[in-house]
Amino acid sequence: MVDRIDPLDITNIKALSTWMKTQNWRNIAKLEPCRFKDSGRGMRTRKGLEAGQLLVQIPRLLLMTAGGFRSSKEWSWLVDKNLSCHDALVLYLLVEKNKRDSSFFHAYIKTLPEEFSMPTDLGNEMICMLPTFIAMKFQDKIKSLQDSFKKVARGYKNICIKELGFCEFKWAYYVVNTRAVHITGSSGKFNADSSDCMALVPFLDLLNHTHDTSCISGFNPDTNCYEIETLSKTPKCSEVFINYGPHDNLSLFVEYGFLIPRNPNNCLPLEMTDFISACNEYDVKLSNLCLQTISLHNLMKNLGLFTDGPSWSVKALLKVLSCDWSSLMRIEDIIYRDFENQGLTEKTLLNCILDKKKGEVCDSLSAIAKDKSCLVTNCIVSFLEECLSIIEFSYAN
Ligand SMILES: C[S@@+](CC[C@H](N)C(=O)[O-])C[C@H]1O[C@@H](n2cnc3c(N)ncnc32)[C@H](O)[C@@H]1O
């Protein structure tokens, strides 16, 4: 379903394409921005696309990287400041935006969204209504946003000789977080060698995500361009998607501010503490041998409920927790025992964990349903409903 794109966007995107053409860019896959009912502003193709075809080929000169600071007098000061590549790019974007139409990237900056609806903007009152596994993820992201603000604001004051407002900062942070690509693998620290490792890529960043497609992307030194090749077919006049990675909905929501309905990568994470409290509740004794085995075999990792039921680690951990450690057994005999033939204890422990998670999610749903006032809370409600169906499925599987 396609909608007309607003006139201001059309003007800005025409100006973007004119500017990019001056740097030898060509729209090789005949992509055009459109507004779609489900995914918002994205790209459609005016011709059918085959697997193996290039979607975009963006010349190096058009890539915005913090390496752009290289010719400035602040360069040596910046490389000493122990910034991350992410924060350095946020700072670079703010400095370029501040230059208005004298920035080389002015036409690009005009095409960026003016506002973002992100879960990190939720107040504490709302976060307290959420189940712990969601609240913790939001709080971690809020903390990294605030840490980043302190560092970027220091750099901004030094370069632009004025204070940076938190809202202005958040805009740039969200632009980089939701749109930047990684060019080369690096430690993530900004220094003279890694300054070009993250980039904002004009035009390419108008492509939306779906888990249903695959593509290959990266900088091609032979063409000196950042390229994306699609590995899927797209019919003429349909939306062209790329794949941002195998993200579950909680990660998509926290990092990009959106959800994919019926996302097959969905997962409800579990913690070791969920298992310990279920054991305490049912008086299951945890011997030293049992705890050592869990640690030795890394069974506290990858604990989660997926769309096809509990993860392998959850099943293995339940078996180890509920086996009789007084009679000597080989760990392989315990872990690889068929989960379907589980004993009463495993089933009891799993149901206890699921009941608790279900209770947390249901309490949160009824508290939030009273305040379905904005896009973010609507997304949270959809996400919680998906969590409920994952939990229900796990009871049976
Ligand atoms: C790289 S940008 C893609 C273009 C963006 N939609 C725009 O208007 O500029 C990434 C952002 O697009 C949105 N997005 C991407 N894929 C989406 C999808 N399948 N459904 C809804 N929103 C999506 C999210 O807001 C995400 O943070």
The ligand as an ORCA input file, in Angstrom:
! r2SCAN-3c Opt
* xyz 0 1
  C      17.627      3.641      7.737
  S      16.124      4.371      8.156
  C      15.051      3.894      6.839
  C      14.287      5.067      6.225
  C      13.333      5.781      7.123
  N      12.059      5.067      7.142
  C      13.099      7.212      6.710
  O      11.975      7.670      6.632
  O      14.073      7.923      6.520
  C      15.661      3.365      9.526
  C      14.359      3.755     10.193
  O      13.272      3.463      9.324
  C      12.167      2.935     10.038
  N      11.923      1.562      9.549
  C      12.773      0.746      8.900
  N      12.192     -0.410      8.543
  C      10.924     -0.342      8.990
  C       9.812     -1.229      8.940
  N       9.878     -2.423      8.359
  N       8.657     -0.826      9.519
  C       8.567      0.381     10.119
  N       9.579      1.269     10.195
  C      10.746      0.923      9.641
  C      12.553      2.971     11.506
  O      12.085      4.178     12.040
  C      14.068      2.983     11.466
  O      14.634      3.601     12.582
*
